């Protein structure tokens, strides 16, 4: 359990997203209302985010394959996550 501090040093803080993802770019895009409704409904059924589902649909349409998750990649992810704790 973390202790609450009375003061925090934010002098080295940076504006923007807390976690940046390599290989992803934040954009603004206009989509038809019906597209958003359907993907949000699908998100409710699957438990995935609607933006994730849109991304997957675009990849599928463009025949872009996801790289396979290897044991080495899993270890790297776990090390990165544990270093942030």
DAWO-V662866 format. One record per residue. RES is the residue in one small letter. PSI is psi in whole degrees, -180 to 180 (* if undefined). OMEGA is omega in whole degrees, -180 to 180 (* if undefined). NEAR is the number of other ideal C-beta (glycine too) atoms within 10 Angstrom. Layout:
[[RES	PSI	OMEGA	NEAR] [RES	PSI	OMEGA	NEAR]]
//
This chain:
[[x	135	-180	3] [x	145	175	4] [x	143	175	4] [x	134	178	5] [x	151	177	7] [x	-30	179	4] [x	146	177	5] [x	141	177	7] [x	107	-179	7] [x	16	-176	7] [x	-26	-180	5] [x	12	-180	5] [x	154	179	7] [x	145	176	7] [x	154	175	4] [x	-171	-178	6] [x	145	-179	8] [x	-44	-179	5] [x	121	176	5] [x	143	-180	8] [x	127	177	8] [x	139	178	4] [x	8	179	4] [x	145	-180	8] [x	132	177	5] [x	129	178	8] [x	166	171	5] [x	131	-177	4] [x	142	176	5] [x	123	177	4] [x	154	177	9] [x	145	-180	8] [x	-40	-179	7] [x	-38	178	8] [x	-48	-179	12] [x	-44	179	12] [x	-47	-177	11] [x	-41	180	14] [x	-35	177	19] [x	-39	177	13] [x	-43	178	11] [x	-37	178	14] [x	-40	178	16] [x	-40	-178	10] [x	-39	-173	7] [x	-19	-177	11] [x	6	177	6] [x	159	177	13] [x	147	-178	12] [x	-32	178	18] [x	-37	175	11] [x	-43	-180	12] [x	-39	177	16] [x	-44	179	18] [x	-43	179	13] [x	-40	179	13] [x	-41	178	13] [x	-43	178	10] [x	-42	180	12] [x	-44	180	10] [x	-38	-178	8] [x	3	-180	7] [x	43	176	6] [x	122	-179	10] [x	143	175	7] [x	141	175	7] [x	146	180	6] [x	144	178	6] [x	114	-178	9] [x	167	178	9] [x	-37	179	7] [x	-42	179	8] [x	-40	178	11] [x	-44	179	10] [x	-43	179	10] [x	-44	180	11] [x	-45	-180	11] [x	-43	178	10] [x	-43	-180	9] [x	-43	180	9] [x	-43	-179	9] [x	-31	180	8] [x	-18	-180	7] [x	-8	-177	6] [x	*	*	4]]
//
